[in-house]
Amino acid sequence: VQLVESGGGSVQSGGSLRLSCEVAGLSSNAYCVGWFRQSPGKEREEVAVMARYSGTAYADFVKGRFAISQDKEKHTFDLQMNSLKPEDTAMYYCATSLSWVCNPRPKFPYWGQGTQVTVSS
């Protein structure tokens, strides 16, 4: 199983970026997938998750600004990030579980390599 992120970069505060994650090696694209982030010196945190049979869920700090979506035909899922803030600066990772639902939270055994998002003030 392989996950490859793309779409990171640098943007000014208030700007937008769209991250994409391509998943290869799984027969189904209905599993619970998610985006996570980690800043230097901080623990990795969940940003958003989604599954075809259990909907989406967002961390409080991104509600109303970020949106996770999935292209069922291409085995990809995206994270649209709007109204970015300097505190959103982090390495962003996509991950997939082998669970059909996101509640309770499953383990995520497969991860991408990460893509850097930097938001300047």
C-alpha beads as a LAMMPS data file, in Angstrom:
LAMMPS data file: protein, C-alpha beads

121 atoms
120 bonds

1 atom types
1 bond types

-500.0 500.0 xlo xhi
-500.0 500.0 ylo yhi
-500.0 500.0 zlo zhi

Masses

1 110.0

Atoms # bond

1 1 1 0.000 0.000 0.000
2 1 1 1.365 3.393 -0.937
3 1 1 0.123 6.907 -0.251
4 1 1 1.550 9.955 -1.954
5 1 1 0.668 13.505 -0.938
6 1 1 0.923 16.567 -3.115
7 1 1 -0.126 20.183 -3.001
8 1 1 1.766 21.609 -0.064
9 1 1 3.599 24.893 -0.236
10 1 1 3.861 28.386 1.161
11 1 1 1.000 30.838 1.372
12 1 1 0.175 34.050 3.176
13 1 1 -2.267 34.200 6.040
14 1 1 -5.831 34.058 4.727
15 1 1 -4.826 32.126 1.646
16 1 1 -5.816 28.658 0.461
17 1 1 -4.130 25.414 -0.455
18 1 1 -5.434 22.060 -1.603
19 1 1 -3.670 18.869 -0.597
20 1 1 -4.206 15.633 -2.451
21 1 1 -3.441 12.058 -1.456
22 1 1 -3.258 9.253 -3.968
23 1 1 -3.722 5.748 -2.573
24 1 1 -2.372 2.708 -4.383
25 1 1 -2.496 -0.952 -3.483
26 1 1 -5.914 -1.222 -1.841
27 1 1 -8.852 -2.886 -3.508
28 1 1 -11.364 -0.563 -1.885
29 1 1 -11.454 3.199 -1.504
30 1 1 -14.274 3.139 1.053
31 1 1 -12.048 2.851 4.108
32 1 1 -11.746 5.537 6.749
33 1 1 -9.033 7.934 5.592
34 1 1 -7.644 11.028 7.197
35 1 1 -5.331 13.994 7.214
36 1 1 -3.027 14.649 10.132
37 1 1 -0.400 17.267 10.874
38 1 1 2.655 17.719 13.006
39 1 1 4.589 20.851 13.878
40 1 1 8.130 20.815 15.294
41 1 1 8.045 20.006 18.977
42 1 1 4.375 19.076 18.952
43 1 1 2.468 15.821 18.890
44 1 1 0.855 14.702 15.666
45 1 1 -2.792 15.743 15.582
46 1 1 -5.796 14.683 13.600
47 1 1 -7.127 17.289 11.183
48 1 1 -9.986 15.544 9.380
49 1 1 -11.240 12.059 8.673
50 1 1 -13.859 10.602 6.397
51 1 1 -15.353 7.287 5.371
52 1 1 -18.012 6.509 2.828
53 1 1 -20.259 4.907 5.442
54 1 1 -19.640 7.237 8.378
55 1 1 -19.237 10.726 6.964
56 1 1 -16.672 13.331 7.894
57 1 1 -15.230 14.703 11.107
58 1 1 -13.011 17.694 11.728
59 1 1 -10.808 18.958 14.495
60 1 1 -12.282 22.029 16.157
61 1 1 -9.373 24.192 15.034
62 1 1 -10.205 23.665 11.332
63 1 1 -13.997 23.503 11.359
64 1 1 -15.452 25.870 8.813
65 1 1 -12.082 26.378 7.124
66 1 1 -10.985 22.959 5.877
67 1 1 -12.900 20.338 3.911
68 1 1 -11.986 16.730 3.247
69 1 1 -13.314 15.054 0.134
70 1 1 -12.792 11.916 -1.885
71 1 1 -12.713 11.111 -5.576
72 1 1 -14.197 7.632 -5.653
73 1 1 -13.081 6.971 -9.207
74 1 1 -9.448 7.966 -8.784
75 1 1 -8.687 6.515 -5.328
76 1 1 -7.640 9.930 -4.100
77 1 1 -8.782 12.156 -1.293
78 1 1 -8.164 15.836 -0.792
79 1 1 -7.996 18.465 1.900
80 1 1 -9.132 21.919 0.862
81 1 1 -7.686 24.456 3.269
82 1 1 -9.104 27.973 3.303
83 1 1 -8.517 30.971 5.545
84 1 1 -5.134 29.590 6.498
85 1 1 -3.448 30.885 9.625
86 1 1 0.223 30.880 10.651
87 1 1 -0.636 28.263 13.287
88 1 1 -1.656 25.892 10.473
89 1 1 2.027 25.656 9.516
90 1 1 2.991 21.991 9.781
91 1 1 3.901 18.837 7.920
92 1 1 0.644 17.324 6.712
93 1 1 0.230 13.581 6.334
94 1 1 -2.487 11.490 4.778
95 1 1 -3.294 8.042 6.072
96 1 1 -5.683 5.199 5.474
97 1 1 -7.146 2.586 7.756
98 1 1 -8.707 -0.766 6.892
99 1 1 -11.945 0.131 8.661
100 1 1 -15.197 0.914 6.872
101 1 1 -16.084 3.527 9.485
102 1 1 -14.234 6.227 11.378
103 1 1 -16.062 5.752 14.678
104 1 1 -14.579 4.524 16.864
105 1 1 -11.301 5.768 15.431
106 1 1 -9.467 2.923 13.769
107 1 1 -5.747 2.460 13.565
108 1 1 -4.095 3.975 10.513
109 1 1 -1.370 1.562 9.418
110 1 1 -0.568 3.246 6.114
111 1 1 0.861 6.754 5.797
112 1 1 2.181 9.090 3.182
113 1 1 5.558 10.780 3.382
114 1 1 4.124 14.162 4.265
115 1 1 3.876 17.515 2.552
116 1 1 4.916 20.811 4.136
117 1 1 2.452 23.654 4.534
118 1 1 3.844 27.012 5.591
119 1 1 1.614 29.989 6.310
120 1 1 3.233 33.363 6.774
121 1 1 1.677 36.314 8.556

Bonds

1 1 1 2
2 1 2 3
3 1 3 4
4 1 4 5
5 1 5 6
6 1 6 7
7 1 7 8
8 1 8 9
9 1 9 10
10 1 10 11
11 1 11 12
12 1 12 13
13 1 13 14
14 1 14 15
15 1 15 16
16 1 16 17
17 1 17 18
18 1 18 19
19 1 19 20
20 1 20 21
21 1 21 22
22 1 22 23
23 1 23 24
24 1 24 25
25 1 25 26
26 1 26 27
27 1 27 28
28 1 28 29
29 1 29 30
30 1 30 31
31 1 31 32
32 1 32 33
33 1 33 34
34 1 34 35
35 1 35 36
36 1 36 37
37 1 37 38
38 1 38 39
39 1 39 40
40 1 40 41
41 1 41 42
42 1 42 43
43 1 43 44
44 1 44 45
45 1 45 46
46 1 46 47
47 1 47 48
48 1 48 49
49 1 49 50
50 1 50 51
51 1 51 52
52 1 52 53
53 1 53 54
54 1 54 55
55 1 55 56
56 1 56 57
57 1 57 58
58 1 58 59
59 1 59 60
60 1 60 61
61 1 61 62
62 1 62 63
63 1 63 64
64 1 64 65
65 1 65 66
66 1 66 67
67 1 67 68
68 1 68 69
69 1 69 70
70 1 70 71
71 1 71 72
72 1 72 73
73 1 73 74
74 1 74 75
75 1 75 76
76 1 76 77
77 1 77 78
78 1 78 79
79 1 79 80
80 1 80 81
81 1 81 82
82 1 82 83
83 1 83 84
84 1 84 85
85 1 85 86
86 1 86 87
87 1 87 88
88 1 88 89
89 1 89 90
90 1 90 91
91 1 91 92
92 1 92 93
93 1 93 94
94 1 94 95
95 1 95 96
96 1 96 97
97 1 97 98
98 1 98 99
99 1 99 100
100 1 100 101
101 1 101 102
102 1 102 103
103 1 103 104
104 1 104 105
105 1 105 106
106 1 106 107
107 1 107 108
108 1 108 109
109 1 109 110
110 1 110 111
111 1 111 112
112 1 112 113
113 1 113 114
114 1 114 115
115 1 115 116
116 1 116 117
117 1 117 118
118 1 118 119
119 1 119 120
120 1 120 121
